[in-house]
Amino acid sequence: MPDKFMISPFGEEHELFRQQCRRFVEKELAPHAMEWEEKKDFPNEIFRSVGDMGYHGILIPEEYGGSGGDYLMATVWCEEMTRIGSGGVSAGLGMHALIVLPAIARFGNEEQKKRFLAPGVRGEKIGALSLTEPVAGSDLANIRSTARREGDHYVLNGSKTFITNGSRADFVLVLCKTDPGAGYKGFSTLIVEKRMPGFFQGRPLEKLGWHAGDTAELTFENVAVPVANRLSEEGMGFYNAMANLEWERLMMALGTVYGAQLAFEKTKSYILQREAFGRPIGKFQVNRHKVVDMAVEIEAARQLNYHALRKLVNGEECAREVSMAKIFSSKMGDYVATTCLQLHGGYGYMREYGIERFFRDVRINSIGGGTSEILKEIVGRMMGL
Ligand SMILES: Cc1cc2nc3c(=O)[nH]c(=O)nc-3n(C[C@H](O)[C@H](O)[C@H](O)COP(=O)(O)OP(=O)(O)OC[C@H]3O[C@@H](n4cnc5c(N)ncnc54)[C@H](O)[C@@H]3O)c2cc1C
């Protein structure tokens, strides 16, 4: 999608992969987006058809059924998923394949990798990540869920909210406290599986956007979770949760920019064919300037994202760049969505044009995965403020 003069982080193999992803998304997923949005759900079989294409395994080593790709390949899939036109579907697929499975690949033991990765890559089992609780989101260290060790299992109690794939998940990574007095070393991550007695998965919550996506509450009432289901060592939970945050945040920023680009292109075509007062509305200077302003913002966000991506791919410290990229991209996404909707006039407010869906879906990006305020705190601290 970027113009030829832009410096792209992608090579030829990524571009070929992009074409393949795009064909699949445009043929198999995008045509159903409207129906899934109306139903506020999409079938679990979609995870399997995406698994058949190998896309859940991009970041998973070959020995566990993946393709052992890098963050650039994952970025391509992440960007192309925005063409589905349903943030909820992209979020569900992205959470499973690009956040949950890589966490197991990185921190899981051999037995856990065999048990969860292969069926996860095939899309037969769906994963979720649960950090947020009704009492603590930004302030994660303040979560209340606890797990008490009793012999070969933990007894888990607590609740989580806003969990992507929460209703449908077959397994959930749960951040909890195993030693509440031990500060950051008192957290652990347990893998809780569907139908474990005492584990309740709520129905999808009603929300502004991501309508097809499943965002749910989870409750744990004396759930006996085998010690064999603990991800990495006891006391490593907070570290597990933080370890991949840069990628998770960058994913959201990348999706925002790509989504904004699609809305922008749709709007640009629209204003060149929609006429008022005897000429296309795009020929009024005020609207031409709006389009250029959007192009500037989108391009600036993309370059900031790709700068952070290059650092991430090179294994460099990038918390500052990623935070800046997500702050900037979220703000840009809201601005582009509002402007595109305005340029569509009344049609922008109507469902069938897809702009109102982008307008609703894009709003999450300054909240999920770390709010813009929290990210500003991170950057501020790094600036010595
Ligand atoms: C659709 C959706 C999907 C989600 N998916 C998941 C998921 O899969 N897994 C998961 O674990 N979580 C998920 N979340 C939760 C998300 O990560 C949290 O909503 C987010 O981290 C913010 O936490 P909170 O909602 O508790 O807000 P709060 O932490 O209560 O924040 C409320 C407001 O206060 C501000 N604030 C808080 N602290 C400060 C501070 N120190 N300085 C300045 N301002 C501050 C925040 O920026 C925000 O504006 C999801 C949320 C949504 C809406």
Ligand as a Chemical Component Dictionary entry (heavy atoms), coordinates in Angstrom:
data_LIG
# 
_chem_comp.id                   LIG 
_chem_comp.type                 NON-POLYMER 
_chem_comp.pdbx_formal_charge   0 
_chem_comp.three_letter_code    LIG 
# 
loop_
_chem_comp_atom.comp_id 
_chem_comp_atom.atom_id 
_chem_comp_atom.alt_atom_id 
_chem_comp_atom.type_symbol 
_chem_comp_atom.charge 
_chem_comp_atom.model_Cartn_x 
_chem_comp_atom.model_Cartn_y 
_chem_comp_atom.model_Cartn_z 
_chem_comp_atom.pdbx_ordinal 
LIG C1  C1  C 0 -12.911 -3.993 23.630 1  
LIG C2  C2  C 0 -11.887 -4.244 24.680 2  
LIG C3  C3  C 0 -11.092 -5.395 24.616 3  
LIG C4  C4  C 0 -10.161 -5.664 25.623 4  
LIG N1  N1  N 0 -9.457  -6.839 25.586 5  
LIG C5  C5  C 0 -8.699  -7.182 26.673 6  
LIG C6  C6  C 0 -8.102  -8.485 26.754 7  
LIG O1  O1  O 0 -8.218  -9.306 25.847 8  
LIG N2  N2  N 0 -7.408  -8.791 27.868 9  
LIG C7  C7  C 0 -7.255  -7.912 28.910 10 
LIG O2  O2  O 0 -6.616  -8.260 29.891 11 
LIG N3  N3  N 0 -7.796  -6.668 28.843 12 
LIG C8  C8  C 0 -8.525  -6.291 27.766 13 
LIG N4  N4  N 0 -9.106  -5.045 27.702 14 
LIG C9  C9  C 0 -8.936  -4.132 28.815 15 
LIG C10 C10 C 0 -8.054  -2.931 28.516 16 
LIG O3  O3  O 0 -6.715  -3.308 28.414 17 
LIG C11 C11 C 0 -8.321  -1.915 29.648 18 
LIG O4  O4  O 0 -9.649  -1.415 29.443 19 
LIG C12 C12 C 0 -7.332  -0.801 29.671 20 
LIG O5  O5  O 0 -6.055  -1.271 30.041 21 
LIG C13 C13 C 0 -7.739  0.317  30.639 22 
LIG O6  O6  O 0 -8.083  -0.196 31.894 23 
LIG P1  P1  P 0 -9.485  0.207  32.553 24 
LIG O7  O7  O 0 -10.546 -0.011 31.562 25 
LIG O8  O8  O 0 -9.589  -0.499 33.853 26 
LIG O9  O9  O 0 -9.404  1.775  32.799 27 
LIG P2  P2  P 0 -8.764  2.509  34.085 28 
LIG O10 O10 O 0 -7.438  1.920  34.383 29 
LIG O11 O11 O 0 -9.778  2.539  35.150 30 
LIG O12 O12 O 0 -8.560  3.970  33.502 31 
LIG C14 C14 C 0 -9.637  4.893  33.385 32 
LIG C15 C15 C 0 -9.076  6.226  32.882 33 
LIG O13 O13 O 0 -8.124  6.701  33.839 34 
LIG C16 C16 C 0 -6.895  6.962  33.210 35 
LIG N5  N5  N 0 -5.773  6.696  34.122 36 
LIG C17 C17 C 0 -5.536  5.577  34.852 37 
LIG N6  N6  N 0 -4.378  5.708  35.513 38 
LIG C18 C18 C 0 -3.865  6.921  35.183 39 
LIG C19 C19 C 0 -2.684  7.640  35.535 40 
LIG N7  N7  N 0 -1.756  7.104  36.335 41 
LIG N8  N8  N 0 -2.498  8.866  35.005 42 
LIG C20 C20 C 0 -3.411  9.408  34.165 43 
LIG N9  N9  N 0 -4.550  8.786  33.791 44 
LIG C21 C21 C 0 -4.762  7.554  34.297 45 
LIG C22 C22 C 0 -6.846  6.013  32.016 46 
LIG O14 O14 O 0 -5.943  6.457  31.037 47 
LIG C23 C23 C 0 -8.296  6.082  31.560 48 
LIG O15 O15 O 0 -8.488  7.216  30.776 49 
LIG C24 C24 C 0 -9.991  -4.748 26.680 50 
LIG C25 C25 C 0 -10.763 -3.576 26.731 51 
LIG C26 C26 C 0 -11.709 -3.340 25.755 52 
LIG C27 C27 C 0 -12.562 -2.099 25.869 53 
# 
loop_
_chem_comp_bond.comp_id 
_chem_comp_bond.atom_id_1 
_chem_comp_bond.atom_id_2 
_chem_comp_bond.value_order 
_chem_comp_bond.pdbx_ordinal 
LIG C1  C2  SING 1  
LIG C2  C3  SING 2  
LIG C2  C26 DOUB 3  
LIG C3  C4  DOUB 4  
LIG C4  N1  SING 5  
LIG C4  C24 SING 6  
LIG N1  C5  DOUB 7  
LIG C5  C6  SING 8  
LIG C5  C8  SING 9  
LIG C6  O1  DOUB 10 
LIG C6  N2  SING 11 
LIG N2  C7  SING 12 
LIG C7  O2  DOUB 13 
LIG C7  N3  SING 14 
LIG N3  C8  DOUB 15 
LIG C8  N4  SING 16 
LIG N4  C9  SING 17 
LIG N4  C24 SING 18 
LIG C9  C10 SING 19 
LIG C10 O3  SING 20 
LIG C10 C11 SING 21 
LIG C11 O4  SING 22 
LIG C11 C12 SING 23 
LIG C12 O5  SING 24 
LIG C12 C13 SING 25 
LIG C13 O6  SING 26 
LIG O6  P1  SING 27 
LIG P1  O7  DOUB 28 
LIG P1  O8  SING 29 
LIG P1  O9  SING 30 
LIG O9  P2  SING 31 
LIG P2  O10 DOUB 32 
LIG P2  O11 SING 33 
LIG P2  O12 SING 34 
LIG O12 C14 SING 35 
LIG C14 C15 SING 36 
LIG C15 O13 SING 37 
LIG C15 C23 SING 38 
LIG O13 C16 SING 39 
LIG C16 N5  SING 40 
LIG C16 C22 SING 41 
LIG N5  C17 SING 42 
LIG N5  C21 SING 43 
LIG C17 N6  DOUB 44 
LIG N6  C18 SING 45 
LIG C18 C19 SING 46 
LIG C18 C21 DOUB 47 
LIG C19 N7  SING 48 
LIG C19 N8  DOUB 49 
LIG N8  C20 SING 50 
LIG C20 N9  DOUB 51 
LIG N9  C21 SING 52 
LIG C22 O14 SING 53 
LIG C22 C23 SING 54 
LIG C23 O15 SING 55 
LIG C24 C25 DOUB 56 
LIG C25 C26 SING 57 
LIG C26 C27 SING 58 
# 
